[in-house]
Amino acid sequence: MKKIAIVLALVLILVAAVTMVTACKEKYDLVYANWNLGTEALNNVERQMVQEFEKANNVKIKLLDIGSTGYDDGLTAAIARGNAPDVFMISNTNYVLNAQYALDLTDLSKNDPDWAKIPGAIEEAVHYKSGIYAIPFQMHMEGFFVNTTLLENEGLELPKDGNYTYEWFKDAVKQITADADNHGIIGLNSESDLFLWYPSAVNKDLGFYTWDGSQYHLDSSEFAAGIAEAKDFRSQHLTFDGMTEQTAESPTWSKYFAEEGGGVVKAWNDGKVAFRWGQSYEAPDMLKKNNGDFNVEFIGIPYVSNSEAEHKRTESFSILIGDYVSIYKDTTNPELAYKFAKWMSFDPAGISKRIELAGEGEVPNTLPMTTDEATVDKYFDIYPVDGVKQMYDRLNDAIIEGVKVVPGYGGARWNAMTGYPITLADGTEATNSNIGQFLDACWSGMNTDFTPQRATAINDLANKQYNNAVSKYENKYN
């Protein structure tokens, strides 16, 4: 009997210990994964936004640290272990569609007046068939910034309506660069992205990299013209990236190419570059780095005014780059997960809190993802660079970069093998180039021609990448 009593006592002690551990283990209402959370010690704005939501809603949110390196693999592993986060950043919408990880948000969003205020161009990107499987989380504009002080000093008159045409833009770049060796100014930082947006500057029916929402048009005359325009910029040495060796080695420019020279960004900050391709989140830092020595304006993408396309552009526009989050399909509290994801992204109250948390003189690193007038005004009251608000007012004409929203984009833009031999920039031969290498060889002057036959083959190959990606899961969705 004594032994039985001792065993029972030990069992009771063990049960009590387990109960105490369970009681002490913190319980969470939601689990959230993102690569932008930084460290607990740093406590960046993202973490502060989470904390504000916790306080306002009397909930507790666990931050799942996956890390930015190998994020998709880490997220997949967490889900496989049964540790799926309720809300999580995604590298692209294809990831969650293919794995069937995402909750359909149609019912949660359809009666939300704030969802209806998400700018249309970026909201459309999260739809697939009849469902909505992601939430736009951050939004950035891409296009050209111009050193207006430099242009004015060079006697170049800026368009009075702030509406820049491609013809004016190219003429300005050529005039600025005409004497780069002597006066030490170059027209443009790089021409490498030109063929990606030029077709849309000609024809509104063509989006980024000619994507129209269902297929590519790399065999179009507009895309061929974009390749030719980029090649012309390179052959005339109108850009920092395309300088002749002689110019790059001149006293004016050689310092920027030195190991610690800072490259084209330092040249821009020094007022040596007239136009700079960049993103809206870079703009505040541009002003800090140039010490107020010159004025910066964002002009977006100049439109081709002599276009003969049926749906031609009539004003400049911009490219939108989005980041996206999804809600896990089996989350136990979809309403709370949606409310949290909204707070972190498109909620006007959340956007206002971001502005507050950023601090005086600082700007949140995402444009306001709402058309709510008061919130937009509040953001642009502190945004320091002219032109971005003008392009923001034209968001319905913006085009979406395809990396995160077009299935199979990586293969269609870079990785699919063409079978074409080319000479690479370093002089080596690639017997079977991928699409990215082939297109770069076409516009950069590496003796590779973008013939109509090759354009057709490249277009077929790109569309095959999309169709192959979608075929893996299209029958699983209504």
N, C-alpha and C positions, 0 to 999 in steps of 0.2 A: 504493500500500500504506500509505503514511504517513497519508493521509486516512482510510482505512478504520480504521486503528488508533486515530486520534483519535476517530472516531465511536463505535467500540466502547467506548472509555474513557468517553466522555460518557454512553453508555447505561448502563454499569455504575455510574457515579456516581449517575445518576437512580434506578436500581433500588435502590441502597443507601439513598438518601435516603427513597424511598417506604417501604422496609422499616423504616427507623428510625422514621418517623412512625407507621406502623402499630403498631410495637412499643410506642411511647410512649403511644398512644391507650388510655385506660383502658377495660377491658372490664367489662361489668355482667352480673350474673346475672338481675336483674329491673329493670324500669322502673316507677315508681310515680307516679301523678298524683293530687293532692288540692288543694283550695283552702284548706286550713287549715295549710299548712306554714310560713307566715311567711317570714322572710328567713334566710339562712345566718348572718348576724351575730347575729340574735335567738336562734337555736337553741332554739326552743320545745320543749315536751314531745313534740310529734309527731315532730320531727326526732330528738330523743333516743331515742324509741321505735324509730325506724328504725335508728339507730346500735347500739342494744342487740341488735337482731335480727341485724345484720351481724356483730357480734362473736361472738354465740352460735353462729352457723351458718357462719361463715367465708365469707360471700358479700358481694357488692357490689351496692348498689341505687342506681340513678340516679333522682333526683327530677326529674320533668318539670314545669317551671314553666309552667302555662297561665294562671294568674291567676283570680280569682273573677268578674271581669266578662266576660260572654260565654263562660262556661266550656264550655257544651255545644258552641258553635260552634268554640271552640278545640280541644276534644277531637275533634270530628268531623274538623277539618282535619288534626290530627296523625295520625289513623288513615288518612285519605285519602292522606297523604304516605308511608305505610308506617312511621310512627313510633308505632304503637299502644303504649300502656303495658300492661304485663302485669296490673297491678292499678290500678283507678281509682275515685275517688268518682263517684257518679252523682247527678244532680239529681232523678231519679225513675226508677222501674223501667220505665215506659213507653218511656223513651228507648232503653234497650238492647234491649228486646223488639222495638220497631219497626225498629230498625236492624240487629237480629240480631248485636249485638256481643258478647254475653255467653256465656261457657262454662256449660254445664249442670253444676251442682255436685253432682248427686244421688249419683254414684258416690263422689266425694271425701268427702261428708258422712255418708253412710248408716252407716258403721262408726266414726264419730268420736263417742266418748262425750261430748265437750265440746259438740258441736253439739246433742246431745239436751238439753243443759242451758240452751240459749238460751230465754228466756221465750216461751211458746207464742204469745202474742198477736202479738209482733213477728216471730217466726220464720215464722208462717203467711203473713205479708205478702210474702215473697220467693218464694213458689211461684207457678208459672203452669202450668196443666194438670198434666202429669206431671213437670215439671222444676223446678229451683231455679236462678235466674238472678242472684241477688244475695246479699250477706252483710250482715246488720245490723251497722252500724259504730259508731253511737252511739245512745243512748236517753235521752230526757228525758220527764219527767212534766209534764202541764199540768193546772192546776186552781186552786183558791182557797187563798191564804194568809190567815191571820187574825191580827190583833193581839189576842191573848188578854188582854193587860194592859188594853187599852182597854175591851174588852167587860166584863171583871170590874169595872173602875172605874165602868162605866155600870150595874152591877147585873144584867148578863145572865149567867145560869147556863149554862155549857158542858155539852154532853152528857157524862155520866159515862163512857160507853163510847167516847167519841171518834168516835161514828158520827153524822154530821150529816145531818139530813133537809132537804129543800128548804123545807118549811114553816117549820122553825126558822130556817133561813138567811134567808128573806125577811122574817120577822117581826123578826129581829135588825137587818137592814139598815134597815127602816122605823123601828124604835125609835131607832136611832143617828141617823138623818137628820132626825128630827122637829123638831129645833131647830138645824139647821145654821147658820143666820145668827148665833145667839147663842153657842152653845158651840163652834162652829168644828170640828165633826166630821162627816164624811160616811160613809155606810154602805159604799159600793162604788166602785171606780175606774171600771168601765165595764160596760155591759150588752150590748155589741155582739156577743159570742160566745155569748150565752145560747141562742139558737134553734138553734145548731149541736149542742149537747150535750143540751139539755133532752129531746128525744125518747127518748134512751137512758136518761135518769134515770127515765123512766116505764116503758119497755119494753126489756128486755134484748135483744130480737131486733133492735133498731134501733141501728146504730152511729153514728159521727160523721157528721153531716149526713144522717142516716137510712140511710146505706149499710149493706146487710146482707150484703155479699160478692158480690152479683151484680146488684143494682139499688138505686135510690133509692126512697124512699117520702115524697116531699115533698107528696103528696096525703093523707097520714095525719092523723088527728086529733091525734096527738102533735106533729107538726111545726107544725100550726096553733096548738096550745096554746103551743108555744115562741115563735112569733112574737108571740102575744098577751101572754105573760109579759114578753118584752123590751119590748114597747110599754108595758106597765103600769109597769115600772121607769122608763122614759123620761118618761111622762106625769106620774108622781108626783115626778120630779126626785130620785130616790134615789141618783144616782151623780155622781161628779165630772164626767164627760163630759156629764151631762144637767142640770147646774145651771141654774137660771134666770139670766137676765142680771143681775137684781138681786142675787142671791146671789153670783155670780162677781165682781161689782164692789164687794162689801162689803169693809171693811177686813181682815176675817179671810182672805178668799180672793183678793183682787185681786193680791196679791204673787206668787202662784203662776202667774198668767196673764200676768204681765209678761214681756217678751222674755227676760230672764235669770232668770225665776222658778223654773224647774225643773219646772213642771207637776205632774202627779199623782204622779210618783215622789218628788219633793221633799216633797210633802204627806204621802205615806206615810211617808217617812223621819222626818218631824216628828211622827208619831203622830196625824195628822189623818184617816186613812182606816182603816176597820175591816177591810174585806175587799179583797184585791187579787188579780186574775186574773194568773197568771204561770206560769213554768216552773221546774223543779227546779234548773236551772243558775244561776238568779238568787238562790237562797236564801242561800248563804254571803255574797254581797255585801249582801243586805238587812240582815244582822246587823251587818256592818261599818259600813254607812251610818247605822244608827240609834243607834250608839254604846252599844248595850246598854240603851237607855232603855225598851224594851218587849220582851215575848216574842213570838216568831213561831211559828206552827204551820201546817203544810200540812194541809188537810182534803180535798183532791181535789175531786170533784164530789158535791154533796149529792143524795141520791136522793129521789124523790117517794113518800112513804110511803102516801099515800091512792090510789095507782094501782090501777086495776081491770084492768090488762092481764093476760093469761094468764101471761106470763113477766115479772112485775114485779121491780123491784130490791128488795133487802132490806137493802142497806148501801151506803155511799158508795164511790166508785170513782175512777178517774183516766183521763186521756187520755194515750196514748203518742205521742210524736213521734220518728220514727227518721231516721237518716242511713244511707246504704247504699253499699257498694262492689261492683263486679263484677270478674270476671277475664276478660280478653280471650279470645275463642273460639279464637284461633290461637296462644296463648302456647306457647312451646317447653318450658316446665317447669311444667305445671299443679300438680304436687304442691308445689313450692316456693312458687308463687304462692298457693296455698291456705293453706299453713303461715304465710306472711307476713301475709296478710289476716286470718287467725285471730288471730295475735299482736297485731295492731293493734286487734282488736275484742273477741271473746268468749273468748279463751284466758284461763283463770283466772290463769296465770302472767303473761300480758301485763297483765291488770287490776291485779295486785299490783305489777308494775313501774311502772305509771302512778301508782299511789298513792305509791310511793316517790319517783318523779321529781317529783311535784307539790310535794313539800317539806313540812316540818313546818307544821301549821296551815292547809294548803291542801287543797282537795278537787278531784279530777279533774272536768272539766266534763261528764262523762257518767256516768250511773248504770251499775252493774256489769251487763253483759249476760249474766248467768249465774245459775243457781239453785244453784251450788256454795256450800254453806253457809259454809265457812270464808272464802271470798272475799267473800261478801256481808257477813258479820260484820266482816271487816277494813275494808270500805268504810264501813259505817254506824257503826263505832266512832269515825270522825273526822267524819262528816256532822253539821253543827251544828243542824239544824232538825228539830223533832219532827214526826211525822206522815208523813213521806216513807217511812220504813221500814214503817209500817202499810199504806200504799197499795202499797208494793212487794210485800208479802205477799199482795196481792190482784190480782196482775198478770193472772191468768187471767180476771178480770172487767173488765179495762181495755178501752178502745176505741182504735182506731188512727186518728190524723188521716190524712185521705185524700190530702193534697197529693202525696206522693211515691210512693204505691203504687196509687192507683186510676187506670186509664187514662182520659184525657179529663177529669180532675177540674177543670182550669183552666176549661174551657168550661162544665162543669156547675155550678160554684160561682160563677163571675164573668163569663165573657166571652161566652157565647152570647146572642144578641139575642132579646128577648122580643116586640118589636112593641108593647109597652105604653108610652104616654107617661106620664112622671112629672115631679114637681118635685124637683130636686136640693136638697141641704142648703144650697147657696149661693143658692137662690131661682131659679136658671135652669131652663129647661124642657128635658127630654130627650125628643124625640118618639119615639125607639125605644130604650128602656132595655135594658141588659144584665141578666142575672140578678142579679148582685151589687147593682147600683143599685136594681133593683126590690125585692128583699128588704129592703134597708136602708130604702127609702122606706116599706115596709109596717110595720116595727117602730118606726121613729123618729118616726112621727106626721106624715108629709108628705102626709096626705090620700090615701093609697093603700091600698086594701082588699085583703086576701088572701082573696078569695072562693073557694068550692069550685071554681068553673069555672077560675079563674086557677091555683089549686093543681094541678089536673089538667094544665093546659097547661104549667106550669113543670116538673112531674114528668116529663111526656113529653119535654120539651126536654132536661132533664138526662140522662135515660136514653139519649136519642139521642146525646149527646156521648160517653158511655161506649161504646155500640155502634159508633159510627163509628170511635173510636180503636182498638178491638179488631179491627174488621173488616180493618184494614190488614195484620195479621200473624197472625191466629188460625189460618189454614190452614197456616202454616209451622211450627207446633209440634204435637207429639203430646200 
